[in-house]
Amino acid sequence: MRLLAAAYDEDPTAYEAIAAGPLTTRIGREAWSGVLHGEEGSVPSCAGLEWAAMPGFTHKNLREDIRDASEGSPAAGSVEARLGRSALYSKHLGVSFFSYAPGFRPPFGHYHREQEEAYVVVAGSGRMKLDDDIIDLRRWDVVRVAPEVMRAIEAGEEGIELIAIGGPRPEEGDGESEPGWWPAD
């Protein structure tokens, strides 16, 4: 797996693990030590640099280390969406956290061209529409969804929190949405 150094601007803390491991760059370990410890002028720009090796693991806290993707969207305040694939520097696996306010239902459904997903309810309850079926969800339920199945989740009276796990997909993503797919009852 390869990682562009330009991503340093998004999450500088991730490179501590890389710099401590078997790192091969055009700038060398000494220069990275300067960057990681805030030394002025160590590396003027990370753009265009590339690593030949990735660390064996990435450690993140879904609630604290990953930006809420709903900030600034119309759903902000009703949804928390922390999308972990890029934060984990994963090519083949996505792990994300979603929290829906009580009664929230997104104004669209979605499906994928290639990516299979599983959803694990970690708190609260709700319902999930899968094509023409609607199922009830409660804590610790897990639902696997084939790529082509249209899906949406509605929070119950106490809201719902989920972990979504996605399999491999094209680098540019493969999700398709359909506005108004699950209209109000």
C-alpha positions in Angstrom: 0.0 0.0 0.0 1.3 3.5 -0.8 0.6 6.8 0.9 1.1 10.3 -0.4 2.9 12.5 2.0 0.6 15.4 1.0 -1.8 13.8 3.4 0.4 15.1 6.2 -1.5 18.4 6.1 -4.7 16.4 7.0 -3.3 14.5 10.0 0.3 15.1 11.1 0.0 12.8 14.1 -0.3 9.7 11.9 3.3 10.1 10.8 4.8 9.4 14.2 4.0 5.7 13.6 5.4 5.8 10.1 8.6 7.7 11.1 9.2 5.1 13.8 8.8 2.2 11.5 10.6 1.0 8.3 10.3 4.3 6.5 11.7 5.0 3.1 11.4 8.6 1.8 13.3 11.0 -0.3 13.9 13.2 2.7 15.1 10.6 5.2 14.4 9.8 8.9 16.4 12.8 10.3 14.2 15.3 8.4 11.0 13.6 9.5 12.2 13.8 13.1 12.4 17.5 12.7 8.9 17.7 11.3 7.4 15.5 14.0 9.0 17.6 16.7 8.1 21.0 15.2 11.6 22.2 14.2 11.3 25.2 11.8 12.5 24.6 8.2 12.9 20.9 8.6 10.9 20.1 5.5 9.5 23.0 3.5 6.8 21.0 1.8 5.6 17.4 2.0 3.8 17.6 -1.4 4.8 14.9 -3.8 6.7 12.7 -1.4 5.8 9.0 -1.3 6.4 6.2 1.1 7.3 2.7 0.0 6.1 1.1 3.2 3.1 1.6 5.5 3.1 0.9 9.3 1.5 -2.5 10.3 -1.3 -0.8 12.1 -3.1 2.5 12.6 -4.8 3.4 15.9 -7.6 6.1 16.1 -10.5 6.9 18.3 -13.6 7.2 16.1 -15.2 9.9 18.3 -12.1 11.9 19.1 -9.6 11.6 16.3 -11.8 11.6 13.2 -13.6 14.7 12.0 -17.4 14.8 12.0 -18.2 14.8 8.2 -21.7 16.2 8.9 -20.3 19.5 10.1 -21.6 22.3 7.9 -24.2 20.1 6.2 -28.0 20.4 6.5 -27.9 17.3 8.7 -25.5 18.8 11.3 -27.0 18.5 14.7 -29.1 15.5 13.7 -26.3 13.3 12.5 -22.7 12.6 13.5 -20.7 10.9 10.8 -17.1 10.0 11.4 -15.7 8.2 8.3 -12.7 6.2 9.1 -11.3 4.7 5.9 -8.9 7.5 5.0 -8.1 8.3 8.6 -7.0 4.6 9.0 -5.1 4.8 5.8 -6.9 1.7 4.7 -7.2 0.6 1.1 -9.5 -2.3 1.6 -11.5 -1.6 4.7 -13.7 1.2 6.0 -14.9 1.6 9.6 -17.1 4.5 10.4 -19.3 5.8 13.3 -22.8 7.2 12.8 -25.0 8.7 15.5 -28.6 9.8 14.6 -30.8 12.0 16.8 -34.1 10.6 18.0 -36.5 10.1 15.0 -34.0 11.2 12.4 -34.3 9.6 8.9 -32.0 10.7 6.1 -33.7 12.2 3.1 -32.1 9.6 0.8 -31.3 6.0 0.5 -28.0 4.7 -0.9 -26.4 1.6 -2.5 -23.0 0.7 -3.8 -21.7 -0.7 -7.1 -19.0 -2.9 -5.4 -18.8 -2.4 -1.7 -20.4 -4.8 0.8 -21.2 -3.3 4.2 -22.1 -4.4 7.7 -23.8 -2.2 10.3 -23.5 -2.9 14.1 -25.9 -1.1 16.4 -23.9 0.0 19.5 -26.5 2.1 21.2 -30.2 2.9 20.8 -32.6 1.5 18.4 -34.3 2.2 15.1 -35.3 0.7 11.8 -33.5 0.0 8.5 -35.1 -0.1 5.1 -33.4 -2.6 2.8 -35.0 -2.4 -0.7 -38.7 -3.1 0.1 -38.1 -4.6 3.5 -38.1 -2.7 6.8 -36.4 -4.4 9.8 -36.3 -3.3 13.5 -32.8 -2.6 15.0 -31.7 -2.9 18.6 -28.3 -2.8 20.4 -25.8 -5.3 19.1 -27.7 -6.2 16.0 -25.5 -6.6 13.0 -26.8 -6.3 9.4 -24.8 -7.3 6.4 -25.9 -5.5 3.2 -24.9 -6.6 -0.4 -23.7 -3.7 -2.5 -26.8 -3.5 -4.8 -29.3 -3.3 -1.9 -30.7 0.2 -1.4 -30.6 1.1 2.3 -31.4 3.8 4.9 -31.6 3.9 8.7 -34.1 5.6 10.9 -33.4 6.4 14.5 -35.8 5.3 17.2 -37.1 7.3 20.2 -33.7 7.4 21.9 -31.6 7.8 18.8 -29.2 5.2 17.3 -25.4 4.8 17.2 -23.8 2.5 14.6 -20.5 1.3 13.4 -20.4 0.7 9.7 -17.8 -1.6 8.2 -17.3 -1.4 4.4 -15.3 -3.8 2.2 -13.1 -2.9 -0.8 -14.3 -0.3 -3.2 -12.9 1.8 -6.0 -10.5 4.6 -4.8 -13.0 7.3 -5.8 -15.9 5.6 -4.0 -18.9 3.7 -5.4 -21.9 5.0 -3.5 -25.0 6.1 -5.3 -27.9 7.9 -3.5 -31.5 8.4 -4.3 -33.2 11.4 -2.7 -36.7 10.8 -1.3 -36.3 7.0 -1.4 -37.9 6.4 2.1 -40.6 9.0 2.4 -42.2 9.9 5.8 -44.8 7.5 7.1 
